[in-house]
Amino acid sequence: MATSPATLNADQFCYDTARASRSNFLVAFAFLPRERQRALYSFYAYCRLLDDIADSTKLTVAEKNHQLETWQKEIDGLYQDRPQHLVTQALQPHLIQFNIPQVWLRDILHGVRQDLTVSHYNDFSALYRYCYHVAGAVGLVCTRIFGCSSPRALAWGETLGIAFQLTNILRDMGQDFRDGRVYIPIDEIHAAGLTPETLISGTGTAAFLQLMQTQWQRAASYYQMARDLYPHDDAAQLLPANLMTHYYQSLLHKIRRANFPTASPVRLSRAHKMLLLTRLLPRLWTKVRSAA
């Protein structure tokens, strides 16, 4: 496929946006063929720019809404063959190539917009719907870009996205609370004898730790569901996803070992990430070769 100068410019913008974020996903992207890398960088840039708007401390809520409304129009224009932004220009060649439906991009935008108006979720059913929009739909898009063809791949991608988001919620709980957001289901907070207002001040108490253990177990159960749904026929395409799964599961276990801290997010050190990579690559590559 020939690449025009305009497309190269758009691709470079997406690549630069991804690199500036220092995301752990970038290492995983490196194991994909060039065309799939381009698609993922453009998709990642789309998600990154939406998140940056919602998380901005410089924009008012009205300004955030206006910018996200502009992105809604941009998505509509993208699927009408008239993208204006460099990100949607970079995305456009991949929509048909990887069969990415408009509803998934809309779902992600809808989830980001929820953060402007919804500060808590009454039960897990409501939280799940949010997690689907901001992470499950991301998993769906990624399965298409990876090149999955197994009938169970979409269910696997959505479930893994939910597992990642539940891990993020535990990692970022303290900062989210300070930003006025609570992603632990309110009914479960009350059942533990706590309130949304006293959640963080209860850090380290038996009630808090039991509540967190419940959240941890739920996240772990979604990783197990994703393992059960794993599309083995597509293993050759899934090395990046496998790497990210091991990274996020390691993060989840580290959060529990640290007793669910809220002062600052738990991170995996660079050395830990490199150790994971060197340990996992031979095993995962063998798995890929055996499935090929």
Backbone as numpy.savetxt, mean C-alpha at the origin, in Angstrom:
# Nx Ny Nz CAx CAy CAz Cx Cy Cz
7.84 -1.63 -28.45 6.99 -0.43 -28.45 7.87 0.81 -28.45
7.71 1.69 -29.43 8.49 2.92 -29.50 8.08 3.86 -28.38
9.07 4.59 -27.86 8.82 5.51 -26.76 9.09 6.92 -27.22
8.08 7.80 -27.14 8.22 9.17 -27.59 8.98 10.00 -26.56
9.56 11.17 -26.97 10.22 12.05 -26.01 9.28 12.47 -24.88
8.00 12.72 -25.21 7.04 13.13 -24.18 6.85 12.02 -23.15
6.79 10.77 -23.63 6.63 9.64 -22.72 7.86 9.47 -21.85
9.05 9.65 -22.44 10.28 9.56 -21.66 10.30 10.60 -20.55
9.85 11.80 -20.84 9.80 12.87 -19.84 8.84 12.49 -18.71
7.68 11.95 -19.08 6.69 11.53 -18.08 7.24 10.38 -17.24
7.89 9.42 -17.89 8.48 8.29 -17.16 9.53 8.77 -16.17
10.34 9.72 -16.60 11.39 10.23 -15.71 10.79 10.92 -14.50
9.72 11.66 -14.71 9.04 12.32 -13.58 8.56 11.29 -12.57
7.96 10.20 -13.06 7.45 9.17 -12.16 8.60 8.48 -11.44
9.67 8.21 -12.17 10.84 7.57 -11.55 11.41 8.47 -10.45
11.54 9.76 -10.74 12.09 10.70 -9.76 11.17 10.82 -8.54
9.86 10.80 -8.78 8.91 10.86 -7.67 9.05 9.65 -6.77
9.19 8.48 -7.39 9.34 7.25 -6.61 10.65 7.27 -5.83
11.74 7.66 -6.48 13.05 7.67 -5.81 13.06 8.65 -4.64
12.40 9.79 -4.80 12.37 10.80 -3.74 11.65 10.28 -2.50
10.74 9.34 -2.68 9.97 8.82 -1.54 10.78 7.84 -0.70
11.86 7.30 -1.27 12.70 6.30 -0.58 11.89 5.08 -0.14
10.92 4.73 -0.92 10.05 3.61 -0.57 10.80 2.28 -0.64
10.40 1.38 0.24 10.97 0.04 0.23 10.54 -0.75 -1.01
9.48 -0.29 -1.68 9.01 -0.98 -2.87 10.01 -0.89 -4.02
10.89 0.12 -3.99 11.77 0.35 -5.13 12.72 -0.81 -5.35
13.21 -1.41 -4.27 14.10 -2.56 -4.42 13.38 -3.69 -5.13
12.12 -3.91 -4.75 11.34 -4.98 -5.37 11.10 -4.71 -6.86
10.90 -3.44 -7.21 10.66 -3.10 -8.61 11.83 -3.51 -9.50
13.03 -3.52 -8.94 14.23 -3.78 -9.74 14.24 -5.18 -10.34
13.41 -6.08 -9.83 13.40 -7.46 -10.31 12.35 -7.68 -11.40
11.81 -6.61 -11.94 10.80 -6.72 -12.98 11.38 -6.36 -14.34
10.80 -6.89 -15.42 11.20 -6.44 -16.77 10.93 -4.94 -16.91
11.67 -4.32 -17.82 11.64 -2.85 -17.97 10.23 -2.30 -18.15
9.41 -2.92 -18.99 8.07 -2.37 -19.26 7.20 -2.42 -18.01
7.32 -3.47 -17.24 6.53 -3.58 -16.01 7.06 -2.60 -14.96
8.37 -2.37 -14.95 8.93 -1.34 -14.07 8.32 0.02 -14.39
8.27 0.36 -15.66 7.71 1.65 -16.07 6.27 1.79 -15.59
5.51 0.72 -15.76 4.10 0.76 -15.33 4.01 0.95 -13.82
4.83 0.24 -13.07 4.76 0.35 -11.61 5.24 1.70 -11.11
6.29 2.25 -11.73 6.73 3.58 -11.32 5.63 4.62 -11.55
4.95 4.53 -12.67 3.88 5.51 -12.95 2.71 5.31 -12.00
2.37 4.06 -11.71 1.29 3.79 -10.77 1.68 4.22 -9.36
2.92 3.93 -8.97 3.39 4.34 -7.65 3.35 5.86 -7.52
3.79 6.57 -8.56 3.77 8.03 -8.52 2.35 8.56 -8.34
1.39 7.92 -8.99 -0.01 8.31 -8.82 -0.42 8.19 -7.34
-0.14 7.04 -6.74 -0.50 6.83 -5.33 0.25 7.79 -4.42
1.53 8.01 -4.72 2.36 8.88 -3.88 1.86 10.31 -3.89
1.52 10.84 -5.05 1.06 12.22 -5.14 -0.27 12.41 -4.42
-1.16 11.42 -4.52 -2.43 11.52 -3.79 -2.18 11.54 -2.28
-1.32 10.64 -1.80 -1.01 10.60 -0.37 -0.39 11.91 0.10
0.49 12.47 -0.71 1.15 13.72 -0.33 0.15 14.85 -0.16
-0.88 14.86 -0.98 -1.92 15.87 -0.84 -2.66 15.68 0.48
-3.10 14.47 0.74 -3.88 14.20 1.96 -3.07 14.44 3.22
-1.75 14.17 3.18 -0.91 14.28 4.38 -0.26 15.65 4.53
-0.46 16.53 3.57 0.20 17.83 3.61 -0.19 18.64 4.85
0.80 19.26 5.46 0.55 20.16 6.59 0.47 21.62 6.13
0.66 21.85 4.85 0.65 23.21 4.31 -0.66 23.57 3.63
-1.45 22.56 3.27 -2.71 22.79 2.58 -3.88 22.76 3.55
-4.87 23.59 3.31 -6.11 23.51 4.08 -6.93 22.33 3.56
-7.95 21.95 4.33 -8.81 20.85 3.88 -9.47 21.21 2.56
-9.88 22.46 2.43 -10.52 22.90 1.19 -9.56 22.80 0.01
-8.30 23.17 0.24 -7.30 23.08 -0.83 -7.01 21.62 -1.19
-6.97 20.76 -0.18 -6.77 19.33 -0.44 -7.92 18.77 -1.26
-9.14 19.11 -0.88 -10.31 18.65 -1.63 -10.27 19.11 -3.07
-9.87 20.36 -3.26 -9.80 20.91 -4.61 -8.77 20.15 -5.45
-7.60 19.88 -4.87 -6.57 19.18 -5.61 -6.97 17.74 -5.92
-7.63 17.09 -4.97 -8.07 15.71 -5.22 -9.22 15.67 -6.23
-10.04 16.70 -6.23 -11.08 16.79 -7.26 -10.45 16.94 -8.65
-9.36 17.69 -8.70 -8.64 17.83 -9.95 -8.11 16.47 -10.42
-7.66 15.65 -9.48 -7.18 14.32 -9.83 -8.33 13.43 -10.30
-9.51 13.62 -9.74 -10.67 12.87 -10.22 -10.92 13.17 -11.71
-10.83 14.44 -12.05 -11.01 14.83 -13.45 -9.87 14.29 -14.30
-8.67 14.23 -13.72 -7.52 13.72 -14.46 -7.69 12.23 -14.78
-8.25 11.47 -13.83 -8.50 10.05 -14.08 -9.53 9.89 -15.19
-10.59 10.70 -15.12 -11.61 10.64 -16.17 -10.99 10.94 -17.53
-10.14 11.97 -17.56 -9.48 12.32 -18.82 -8.53 11.24 -19.29
-7.87 10.58 -18.36 -6.95 9.50 -18.71 -7.66 8.41 -19.48
-8.86 8.04 -19.05 -9.60 6.96 -19.71 -10.39 7.46 -20.93
-10.26 8.75 -21.21 -10.83 9.30 -22.43 -9.72 9.73 -23.39
-8.51 9.18 -23.15 -7.34 9.45 -24.00 -6.93 10.91 -24.05
-7.10 11.62 -22.94 -6.61 12.99 -22.88 -6.00 13.30 -21.51
-4.95 12.56 -21.14 -4.28 12.84 -19.87 -3.50 14.16 -19.94
-3.50 14.91 -18.87 -2.82 16.19 -18.83 -1.56 16.16 -17.95
-1.65 15.46 -16.84 -0.53 15.41 -15.89 0.53 14.43 -16.39
1.79 14.67 -16.02 2.86 13.77 -16.44 2.62 12.34 -15.93
2.04 12.20 -14.75 1.80 10.87 -14.19 0.78 10.11 -15.03
-0.32 10.76 -15.37 -1.32 10.06 -16.17 -0.84 9.85 -17.61
0.02 10.75 -18.10 0.62 10.52 -19.41 1.50 9.27 -19.38
2.22 9.07 -18.27 3.06 7.89 -18.14 2.22 6.63 -17.96
1.10 6.75 -17.27 0.22 5.61 -17.03 -0.52 5.16 -18.29
-0.85 6.08 -19.15 -1.76 5.79 -20.26 -1.38 4.57 -21.10
-0.11 4.41 -21.49 0.21 3.25 -22.34 -0.03 1.91 -21.67
-0.11 1.90 -20.35 -0.19 0.64 -19.62 -1.63 0.21 -19.30
-2.60 1.10 -19.51 -3.97 0.78 -19.11 -4.52 -0.42 -19.87
-4.36 -0.39 -21.20 -4.82 -1.52 -22.02 -3.83 -2.66 -21.96
-2.54 -2.32 -21.98 -1.49 -3.33 -21.96 -1.64 -4.28 -20.78
-1.98 -3.72 -19.60 -2.10 -4.55 -18.39 -3.54 -4.64 -17.87
-4.49 -4.16 -18.67 -5.91 -4.30 -18.33 -6.23 -3.74 -16.94
-5.96 -2.45 -16.76 -6.20 -1.78 -15.48 -7.51 -0.99 -15.59
-8.56 -1.42 -14.92 -9.85 -0.73 -15.03 -9.86 0.59 -14.26
-10.65 1.52 -14.74 -10.73 2.84 -14.13 -11.21 2.78 -12.68
-12.10 1.84 -12.38 -12.69 1.80 -11.04 -11.62 1.61 -9.97
-10.54 0.89 -10.28 -9.50 0.68 -9.26 -8.77 1.99 -8.93
-8.48 2.77 -9.95 -7.83 4.07 -9.69 -8.78 5.00 -8.95
-10.06 4.94 -9.29 -11.06 5.73 -8.57 -11.17 5.28 -7.12
-11.12 3.98 -6.89 -11.22 3.46 -5.52 -10.08 3.99 -4.66
-8.87 4.01 -5.20 -7.72 4.51 -4.44 -7.92 5.98 -4.09
-8.36 6.76 -5.05 -8.62 8.18 -4.79 -9.70 8.34 -3.73
-10.74 7.53 -3.80 -11.82 7.59 -2.81 -11.26 7.34 -1.41
-10.38 6.36 -1.26 -9.79 6.08 0.04 -8.97 7.24 0.57
-8.18 7.86 -0.30 -7.38 9.01 0.12 -8.29 10.16 0.56
-9.37 10.36 -0.15 -10.29 11.45 0.21 -10.97 11.19 1.55
-11.14 9.92 1.92 -11.74 9.61 3.21 -10.94 10.20 4.36
-9.62 10.25 4.20 -8.79 10.78 5.28 -9.04 12.25 5.55
-9.70 12.94 4.64 -10.01 14.36 4.85 -11.27 14.54 5.68
-12.12 13.53 5.73 -13.41 13.70 6.40 -13.70 12.67 7.47
-12.99 11.54 7.44 -13.27 10.47 8.40 -12.05 10.29 9.29
-12.24 10.44 10.59 -11.12 10.36 11.53 -11.10 9.05 12.30
-12.16 8.24 12.19 -12.19 6.96 12.91 -13.20 6.03 12.24
-13.13 4.75 12.60 -14.00 3.73 12.03 -14.62 2.94 13.17
-15.93 2.82 13.14 -16.65 2.25 14.28 -16.40 0.77 14.48
-16.18 0.04 13.39 -15.95 -1.40 13.52 -15.04 -1.85 12.38
-14.65 -3.13 12.42 -13.70 -3.59 11.42 -14.31 -3.63 10.03
-15.60 -3.84 9.93 -16.23 -3.83 8.61 -16.01 -2.50 7.91
-16.17 -1.41 8.66 -15.94 -0.08 8.08 -14.46 0.14 7.80
-13.60 -0.32 8.71 -12.16 -0.18 8.50 -11.71 -0.98 7.29
-12.28 -2.16 7.11 -11.90 -2.98 5.96 -12.19 -2.24 4.65
-13.35 -1.59 4.58 -13.68 -0.87 3.34 -12.66 0.22 3.06
-12.21 0.91 4.12 -11.16 1.91 3.95 -9.87 1.26 3.47
-9.48 0.17 4.14 -8.25 -0.53 3.76 -8.31 -1.03 2.33
-9.50 -1.48 1.90 -9.63 -1.92 0.51 -9.30 -0.76 -0.43
-9.86 0.41 -0.15 -9.67 1.53 -1.06 -8.21 1.99 -1.13
-7.54 2.07 0.01 -6.18 2.61 0.00 -5.10 1.55 -0.23
-5.45 0.27 -0.10 -4.42 -0.76 -0.23 -4.88 -1.98 -1.03
-6.11 -2.45 -0.79 -6.60 -3.60 -1.53 -6.65 -3.32 -3.03
-7.13 -2.13 -3.39 -7.20 -1.77 -4.81 -5.80 -1.62 -5.41
-4.85 -1.19 -4.58 -3.46 -1.11 -5.03 -2.96 -2.52 -5.36
-3.29 -3.47 -4.51 -2.90 -4.85 -4.77 -3.50 -5.39 -6.06
-4.74 -5.01 -6.35 -5.38 -5.45 -7.59 -4.64 -4.92 -8.82
-4.30 -3.63 -8.78 -3.56 -3.05 -9.91 -2.21 -3.76 -10.09
-1.53 -3.99 -8.97 -0.20 -4.60 -9.04 -0.26 -6.01 -9.62
-1.29 -6.79 -9.29 -1.37 -8.14 -9.84 -1.44 -8.10 -11.37
-2.14 -7.11 -11.89 -2.22 -6.98 -13.35 -0.87 -6.57 -13.93
-0.19 -5.64 -13.28 1.11 -5.19 -13.80 2.15 -6.31 -13.70
2.09 -7.10 -12.63 3.01 -8.22 -12.50 2.82 -9.24 -13.63
1.61 -9.29 -14.18 1.32 -10.23 -15.26 0.66 -11.51 -14.80
-0.04 -11.44 -13.66 -0.71 -12.63 -13.14 -1.88 -13.03 -14.03
-2.05 -14.33 -14.21 -3.18 -14.83 -15.01 -4.03 -15.83 -14.24
-3.56 -16.28 -13.09 -4.31 -17.25 -12.29 -5.65 -16.66 -11.83
-6.72 -17.45 -11.84 -8.03 -16.95 -11.40 -8.03 -16.45 -9.96
-7.13 -16.95 -9.12 -7.13 -16.55 -7.72 -6.21 -15.35 -7.46
-5.53 -14.85 -8.50 -4.53 -13.80 -8.30 -5.15 -12.52 -7.75
-6.32 -12.13 -8.24 -6.92 -10.89 -7.77 -7.29 -10.97 -6.29
-7.86 -12.09 -5.88 -8.20 -12.25 -4.46 -6.94 -12.21 -3.61
-5.87 -12.84 -4.10 -4.58 -12.80 -3.41 -4.06 -11.37 -3.29
-4.08 -10.63 -4.40 -3.56 -9.26 -4.40 -4.32 -8.35 -3.45
-5.64 -8.46 -3.45 -6.44 -7.63 -2.54 -6.14 -7.99 -1.09
-6.10 -9.28 -0.79 -5.88 -9.73 0.58 -4.50 -9.31 1.08
-3.50 -9.42 0.23 -2.15 -9.01 0.63 -2.10 -7.51 0.87
-2.81 -6.74 0.04 -2.87 -5.30 0.26 -3.48 -4.97 1.61
-4.52 -5.68 2.00 -5.14 -5.46 3.31 -4.13 -5.78 4.42
-3.38 -6.88 4.28 -2.38 -7.25 5.28 -1.33 -6.14 5.43
-0.86 -5.60 4.30 0.11 -4.51 4.36 -0.46 -3.30 5.08
-1.72 -2.95 4.77 -2.31 -1.77 5.39 -2.52 -1.95 6.88
-2.92 -3.13 7.31 -3.08 -3.39 8.75 -1.74 -3.29 9.46
-0.67 -3.69 8.78 0.67 -3.53 9.34 1.02 -2.05 9.45
0.72 -1.28 8.41 0.97 0.16 8.44 0.22 0.84 9.58
-1.00 0.40 9.83 -1.81 1.00 10.90 -1.12 0.81 12.25
-0.61 -0.39 12.51 0.10 -0.63 13.77 1.40 0.16 13.82
2.10 0.24 12.71 3.36 0.99 12.68 3.16 2.48 12.94
2.12 3.06 12.33 1.94 4.51 12.35 0.90 4.99 13.36
0.47 4.12 14.26 -0.64 4.43 15.15 -0.41 5.72 15.95
0.79 5.89 16.50 1.06 7.07 17.31 0.97 8.35 16.50
1.61 8.38 15.33 1.57 9.58 14.51 0.16 9.85 14.00
-0.56 8.80 13.62 -1.94 8.98 13.19 -2.78 9.60 14.30
-2.58 9.14 15.52 -3.32 9.68 16.66 -3.01 11.17 16.83
-1.74 11.53 16.72 -1.36 12.94 16.85 -1.91 13.78 15.71
-2.19 13.14 14.57 -2.80 13.84 13.43 -4.32 13.83 13.50
-4.87 13.27 14.59 -6.32 13.26 14.77 -7.03 12.09 14.13
-6.29 11.01 13.79 -6.89 9.85 13.15 -6.68 8.61 14.02
-7.72 7.79 14.11 -7.65 6.53 14.85 -8.12 5.43 13.91
-7.23 4.49 13.59 -7.57 3.41 12.67 -7.78 2.08 13.38
-7.82 2.11 14.72 -8.21 0.93 15.47 -9.73 0.99 15.62
-10.48 -0.07 15.31 -11.94 0.00 15.38 -12.43 0.47 16.75
-13.34 1.43 16.74 -13.80 2.06 17.98 -14.47 1.04 18.90
-15.25 0.13 18.34 -15.93 -0.84 19.21 -14.92 -1.73 19.93
-13.79 -2.01 19.30 -12.77 -2.83 19.94 -12.00 -2.04 21.00
-11.81 -0.76 20.77 -11.19 0.10 21.78 -12.06 0.14 23.03
-13.35 0.33 22.85 -14.28 0.38 23.99 -14.34 -0.96 24.71
-14.32 -2.06 23.94 -14.37 -3.39 24.56 -13.15 -3.65 25.43
-12.03 -2.98 25.11 -10.81 -3.13 25.90 -10.81 -2.22 27.13
-11.89 -1.43 27.30 -11.96 -0.53 28.45 -11.23 0.79 28.23
-10.92 1.10 26.97 -10.23 2.34 26.63 -11.17 3.23 25.83
-10.73 4.40 25.51 -11.47 5.31 24.63 -10.51 5.80 23.55
-11.04 6.30 22.44 -10.13 6.84 21.41 -9.24 7.94 21.97
-9.76 8.72 22.91 -9.00 9.83 23.47 -7.86 9.37 24.37
-8.05 8.22 25.04 -7.04 7.73 25.98 -6.22 6.58 25.41
-6.42 6.27 24.15 -5.76 5.11 23.55 -4.25 5.18 23.71
-3.64 6.27 23.31 -2.19 6.38 23.32 -1.65 6.52 24.73
-2.38 7.21 25.60 -1.91 7.35 26.99 -1.93 6.01 27.71
-2.67 5.04 27.17 -2.71 3.72 27.78 -1.60 2.79 27.31
-0.67 3.31 26.47 0.41 2.49 25.95 1.14 1.75 27.07
1.31 0.45 26.88 2.03 -0.35 27.86 1.17 -1.00 28.91
-0.08 -0.58 29.02 -0.96 -1.20 30.01 -1.45 -2.54 29.49
-1.96 -3.36 30.39 -2.45 -4.69 29.98 -3.58 -4.56 28.98
-4.49 -3.59 29.21 -5.62 -3.41 28.29 -5.14 -3.02 26.89
-4.17 -2.08 26.85 -3.63 -1.63 25.58 -2.95 -2.78 24.84
-2.12 -3.52 25.55 -1.37 -4.60 24.92 -2.30 -5.71 24.41
-3.37 -5.98 25.16 -4.32 -6.98 24.69 -5.04 -6.51 23.43
-5.41 -5.23 23.41 -6.04 -4.65 22.23 -5.10 -4.72 21.03
-3.84 -4.40 21.25 -2.87 -4.43 20.16 -2.62 -5.85 19.68
-2.61 -6.80 20.61 -2.42 -8.19 20.22 -3.56 -8.65 19.32
-4.76 -8.18 19.59 -5.91 -8.49 18.72 -5.69 -7.94 17.32
-5.20 -6.69 17.24 -4.94 -6.08 15.93 -3.81 -6.82 15.21
-2.78 -7.21 15.97 -1.66 -7.92 15.39 -2.11 -9.27 14.82
-2.93 -9.97 15.60 -3.40 -11.28 15.16 -4.25 -11.15 13.90
-5.03 -10.10 13.80 -5.83 -9.89 12.60 -4.92 -9.68 11.38
-3.92 -8.83 11.54 -2.98 -8.61 10.43 -2.31 -9.91 10.04
-1.85 -10.69 11.04 -1.20 -11.97 10.75 -2.14 -12.92 10.02
-3.43 -12.86 10.36 -4.39 -13.75 9.71 -4.56 -13.40 8.24
-4.41 -12.11 7.89 -4.52 -11.72 6.48 -3.30 -12.19 5.68
-2.14 -12.20 6.32 -0.98 -12.78 5.63 -1.21 -14.27 5.39
-1.81 -14.95 6.38 -2.10 -16.37 6.20 -3.12 -16.58 5.09
-4.15 -15.75 5.04 -5.14 -15.87 3.97 -4.48 -15.64 2.60
-3.55 -14.67 2.55 -2.84 -14.42 1.30 -2.00 -15.63 0.91
-1.36 -16.27 1.88 -0.58 -17.48 1.58 -1.49 -18.58 1.02
-2.68 -18.70 1.61 -3.62 -19.73 1.14 -4.11 -19.44 -0.28
-4.15 -18.16 -0.63 -4.64 -17.76 -1.95 -3.52 -17.64 -2.99
-2.29 -17.84 -2.56 -1.14 -17.56 -3.43 -1.29 -18.24 -4.80
-1.19 -17.46 -5.87 -1.35 -18.03 -7.23 -0.05 -18.67 -7.70
0.16 -19.92 -7.34 1.42 -20.60 -7.64 1.74 -20.63 -9.13
0.73 -20.65 -9.96 0.98 -20.66 -11.40 1.66 -19.38 -11.86
1.55 -18.31 -11.06 2.14 -17.01 -11.42 3.42 -16.72 -10.66
3.99 -17.74 -10.00 5.15 -17.52 -9.14 6.31 -16.83 -9.86
6.48 -17.13 -11.14 7.59 -16.54 -11.90 7.47 -15.02 -12.00
6.25 -14.49 -11.89 6.04 -13.05 -11.98 6.06 -12.35 -10.61
6.12 -13.12 -9.54 5.81 -12.55 -8.23 7.00 -12.38 -7.29
8.21 -12.41 -7.83 9.37 -12.19 -6.97 9.29 -10.85 -6.23
8.94 -9.73 -6.88 8.84 -8.47 -6.14 7.80 -8.52 -5.01
6.65 -9.12 -5.29 5.60 -9.21 -4.27 6.05 -10.09 -3.11
6.78 -11.17 -3.42 7.27 -12.04 -2.36 8.27 -11.32 -1.47
9.14 -10.52 -2.07 10.10 -9.75 -1.28 9.38 -8.78 -0.35
8.38 -8.08 -0.88 7.65 -7.11 -0.06 6.86 -7.80 1.04
6.35 -8.98 0.77 5.61 -9.72 1.79 6.52 -10.08 2.95
7.71 -10.56 2.64 8.65 -10.91 3.71 9.08 -9.66 4.48
9.26 -8.55 3.77 9.62 -7.30 4.45 8.52 -6.89 5.43
7.28 -6.86 4.96 6.18 -6.40 5.81 5.91 -7.36 6.97
6.05 -8.64 6.74 5.86 -9.58 7.84 6.95 -9.42 8.89
8.17 -9.17 8.45 9.26 -8.90 9.40 8.96 -7.65 10.22
8.42 -6.64 9.55 8.05 -5.41 10.24 6.95 -5.67 11.27
5.96 -6.46 10.88 4.86 -6.78 11.80 5.38 -7.48 13.05
6.28 -8.44 12.86 6.83 -9.15 14.02 7.68 -8.22 14.89
8.40 -7.30 14.27 9.22 -6.38 15.05 8.35 -5.44 15.87
7.21 -5.03 15.33 6.29 -4.17 16.07 5.82 -4.87 17.34
5.48 -6.15 17.23 5.03 -6.88 18.41 6.17 -7.05 19.42
7.36 -7.38 18.93 8.49 -7.55 19.84 8.80 -6.26 20.60
8.51 -5.12 19.97 8.76 -3.82 20.61 7.59 -3.37 21.48
6.58 -4.23 21.65 5.40 -3.92 22.47 4.59 -2.75 21.94
4.48 -2.66 20.62 3.58 -1.71 19.96 3.84 -0.26 20.39
5.05 0.24 20.13 5.37 1.61 20.54 4.58 2.65 19.75
4.33 3.79 20.38 3.57 4.86 19.73 4.35 6.17 19.65
5.51 6.26 20.30 6.28 7.50 20.26 6.85 7.75 18.88
7.30 6.68 18.23 7.83 6.79 16.86 7.62 5.46 16.17
7.49 5.47 14.84 7.21 4.23 14.11 8.37 3.25 14.16
8.05 1.97 14.23 9.06 0.93 14.12 9.51 0.84 12.66
10.80 0.75 12.46 11.36 0.60 11.11 12.31 -0.58 11.08
12.50 -1.13 9.92 13.56 -2.10 9.72 14.81 -1.35 9.29
15.93 -1.66 9.91 17.18 -0.99 9.56 17.60 -1.39 8.15
18.46 -0.57 7.57 18.99 -0.89 6.24 19.70 -2.24 6.25
20.45 -2.49 7.34 21.16 -3.76 7.45 20.18 -4.93 7.51
19.07 -4.74 8.23 18.05 -5.79 8.31 17.44 -6.06 6.94
17.17 -5.01 6.21 16.59 -5.17 4.87 17.55 -5.92 3.95
18.83 -5.55 4.02 19.81 -6.22 3.16 19.95 -7.69 3.55
19.88 -7.96 4.86 19.95 -9.34 5.32 18.77 -10.14 4.80
17.58 -9.54 4.85 16.39 -10.20 4.29 16.58 -10.51 2.81
17.11 -9.52 2.11 17.29 -9.67 0.67 18.26 -10.80 0.35
19.40 -10.82 1.03 20.40 -11.84 0.73 19.94 -13.23 1.15
19.15 -13.31 2.21 18.65 -14.61 2.65 17.53 -15.13 1.76
16.70 -14.21 1.30 15.49 -14.64 0.60 15.67 -14.84 -0.88
16.55 -14.07 -1.50 16.66 -14.12 -2.95 16.96 -15.53 -3.48
17.94 -16.25 -2.93 18.18 -17.59 -3.48 16.96 -18.51 -3.36
16.26 -18.44 -2.21 15.09 -19.30 -2.01 13.95 -18.90 -2.95
13.72 -17.59 -3.06 12.63 -17.13 -3.92 12.96 -17.38 -5.39
14.22 -17.21 -5.75 14.59 -17.44 -7.14 14.43 -18.91 -7.51
14.76 -19.81 -6.58 14.56 -21.24 -6.80 13.08 -21.53 -7.02
12.24 -20.86 -6.21 10.79 -21.04 -6.33 10.31 -20.57 -7.70
10.88 -19.45 -8.15 10.50 -18.92 -9.47 10.93 -19.89 -10.58
12.17 -20.39 -10.47 12.68 -21.29 -11.53 11.86 -22.57 -11.59
11.45 -23.07 -10.43 10.70 -24.32 -10.42 9.30 -24.15 -10.98
8.79 -22.89 -10.91 7.43 -22.63 -11.43 7.45 -22.27 -12.92
8.63 -21.96 -13.43 8.72 -21.51 -14.82 8.52 -22.68 -15.80
